[in-house]
Amino acid sequence: MQETAQQYIQRILGYVEGQDAIKVQKATAGKLKKLIQGLTPKQLKWKPEPGKWSVAEILAHLADAEIVGSWRMRLIAGASGTTVQPYDQDVWASLFQYGKRDAKQSLEVFRVLRENNLEMLKALPRESWDKFGMHAERGKETITHVVRMFAGHDTNHVKQIEGIAAQLKKKRK
């Protein structure tokens, strides 16, 4: 059974409860780089089970999600109350061929986009963090909330990649 929007929000925010969302985001690219060090291109494209993403697909998703987050935060900052559209990550994964993407290149794209977004957030006046968009599926989301969601999203995918890397190590033995 697929989780509801509210269940998704609770799960993702649960990953970063009590943590500084900006610090989590700053650390993500480095964690990912360490996790994929030493993995071959074949291992990076290995799927842990049918219907699950490979490390390469997760990294391509993170790069594209960073574009989405960048646009959403800028949209909200410039026009509080605006409608925020969802997207279907599985359609994007298929359409944009995440499985064929170079994992290390996706990680580099993610890193650069993340640094850019963190700089934007640093420059954003504190009062702007309360501006909000109306997400078509999840409802009202302030910039503060979006930042926390992206930190939780990072943690979710770091954990997935840790799990895949552990499975790959077991397979080698």
C-alpha positions as CSV (number, residue, x, y, z in Angstrom):
1,M,0.0,0.0,0.0
2,Q,1.4,3.4,-1.0
3,E,1.8,5.9,1.8
4,T,-0.4,9.0,2.0
5,A,1.1,12.5,1.6
6,Q,0.9,13.0,5.4
7,Q,2.6,9.7,6.1
8,Y,5.4,10.6,3.6
9,I,5.9,14.0,5.3
10,Q,6.0,12.4,8.8
11,R,8.5,9.7,7.6
12,I,10.8,12.2,5.8
13,L,10.8,14.7,8.7
14,G,11.3,11.9,11.2
15,Y,14.8,11.4,9.6
16,V,15.9,14.8,10.7
17,E,14.0,15.4,13.9
18,G,16.2,17.4,16.3
19,Q,18.8,18.1,13.6
20,D,19.9,21.3,11.8
21,A,18.5,20.8,8.3
22,I,21.1,23.1,6.7
23,K,24.0,21.1,8.3
24,V,22.4,17.8,7.1
25,Q,22.2,19.3,3.6
26,K,25.7,20.6,3.7
27,A,27.0,17.1,4.6
28,T,25.0,15.0,2.0
29,A,27.3,15.3,-1.0
30,G,30.4,14.3,1.0
31,K,28.5,11.3,2.5
32,L,27.4,10.2,-0.9
33,K,30.9,10.5,-2.3
34,K,32.3,8.3,0.4
35,L,29.6,5.7,0.0
36,I,30.2,5.2,-3.7
37,Q,34.0,5.3,-3.5
38,G,35.3,2.0,-4.9
39,L,32.1,0.9,-6.5
40,T,32.4,-0.1,-10.1
41,P,30.0,1.3,-12.8
42,K,28.3,-2.1,-12.9
43,Q,27.8,-2.1,-9.1
44,L,26.4,1.5,-9.3
45,K,23.8,0.3,-11.7
46,W,22.9,-2.9,-9.8
47,K,19.3,-3.0,-8.5
48,P,18.8,-4.6,-5.1
49,E,15.5,-6.0,-6.3
50,P,13.0,-5.5,-9.1
51,G,11.2,-2.2,-8.9
52,K,13.9,-0.6,-6.7
53,W,16.4,2.0,-7.8
54,S,20.1,1.4,-8.2
55,V,22.7,3.8,-6.7
56,A,23.0,5.5,-10.1
57,E,19.3,6.0,-10.3
58,I,19.1,7.4,-6.8
59,L,21.9,9.9,-7.5
60,A,20.2,11.0,-10.8
61,H,17.0,11.5,-8.8
62,L,18.8,13.6,-6.2
63,A,20.2,15.8,-8.9
64,D,16.8,16.3,-10.5
65,A,15.1,16.8,-7.1
66,E,17.6,19.5,-6.3
67,I,16.4,21.4,-9.4
68,V,12.9,21.0,-8.2
69,G,13.7,22.3,-4.7
70,S,15.6,25.2,-6.2
71,W,12.7,26.2,-8.2
72,R,10.1,25.7,-5.4
73,M,12.0,27.8,-2.9
74,R,12.6,30.6,-5.4
75,L,9.0,30.5,-6.5
76,I,7.7,30.7,-2.9
77,A,10.2,33.4,-1.9
78,G,9.1,35.6,-4.8
79,A,5.3,34.9,-4.6
80,S,4.1,33.6,-1.2
81,G,0.9,31.6,-1.4
82,T,1.7,30.4,-4.9
83,T,0.7,26.9,-6.1
84,V,3.5,24.3,-6.1
85,Q,3.1,21.5,-8.5
86,P,4.2,17.9,-7.7
87,Y,6.0,15.7,-10.1
88,D,6.1,11.9,-10.7
89,Q,9.6,10.8,-9.8
90,D,9.0,7.4,-11.5
91,V,8.0,9.1,-14.8
92,W,11.1,11.2,-14.6
93,A,13.3,8.2,-13.8
94,S,12.0,6.5,-16.9
95,L,11.8,9.5,-19.2
96,F,15.2,10.8,-18.4
97,Q,16.8,7.4,-18.3
98,Y,18.2,7.5,-14.8
99,G,19.5,3.9,-15.2
100,K,21.8,5.0,-18.0
101,R,23.2,8.0,-16.2
102,D,26.8,8.2,-15.0
103,A,26.5,8.0,-11.1
104,K,29.6,10.1,-10.5
105,Q,28.4,12.8,-12.9
106,S,25.0,12.9,-11.2
107,L,26.6,13.3,-7.9
108,E,28.7,16.2,-9.1
109,V,25.6,17.9,-10.6
110,F,23.8,17.3,-7.3
111,R,26.8,18.8,-5.3
112,V,27.0,21.9,-7.5
113,L,23.2,22.5,-7.4
114,R,23.1,21.9,-3.6
115,E,25.9,24.4,-3.0
116,N,24.0,27.0,-5.1
117,N,20.8,26.4,-3.2
118,L,22.6,26.7,0.2
119,E,24.1,30.0,-0.9
120,M,20.7,31.2,-2.0
121,L,19.3,30.2,1.4
122,K,22.1,32.0,3.2
123,A,21.3,35.2,1.4
124,L,17.5,34.9,1.9
125,P,16.2,37.3,4.6
126,R,15.1,35.4,7.7
127,E,11.5,36.6,7.4
128,S,11.3,35.1,3.9
129,W,11.6,31.6,5.4
130,D,8.0,31.9,6.5
131,K,6.7,32.5,3.0
132,F,4.8,29.5,1.7
133,G,3.5,27.7,-1.3
134,M,0.5,25.5,-1.6
135,H,1.7,22.1,-2.7
136,A,-1.0,20.4,-4.8
137,E,-0.7,17.1,-2.8
138,R,0.8,18.1,0.5
139,G,-0.8,21.5,1.3
140,K,0.9,24.6,2.8
141,E,4.7,24.4,2.8
142,T,6.9,27.2,4.0
143,I,10.5,27.6,2.9
144,T,11.6,26.4,6.4
145,H,9.5,23.3,5.8
146,V,10.9,22.7,2.3
147,V,14.4,22.9,3.7
148,R,13.6,20.3,6.4
149,M,11.9,18.1,3.8
150,F,15.0,18.2,1.6
151,A,17.2,17.3,4.5
152,G,15.0,14.4,5.4
153,H,14.9,13.4,1.7
154,D,18.7,13.4,1.7
155,T,18.8,11.2,4.7
156,N,16.3,8.8,3.2
157,H,18.4,8.3,0.1
158,V,21.7,8.1,2.0
159,K,20.2,5.3,4.0
160,Q,19.1,3.5,0.8
161,I,22.6,3.8,-0.7
162,E,24.1,2.5,2.6
163,G,21.9,-0.5,2.3
164,I,22.7,-1.2,-1.3
165,A,26.5,-0.8,-0.6
166,A,26.2,-3.3,2.3
167,Q,24.4,-5.8,0.0
168,L,27.1,-5.4,-2.6
169,K,29.8,-6.1,0.0
170,K,28.0,-9.3,1.1
171,K,27.8,-10.3,-2.6
172,R,31.5,-9.9,-3.0
173,K,32.2,-12.4,-0.1
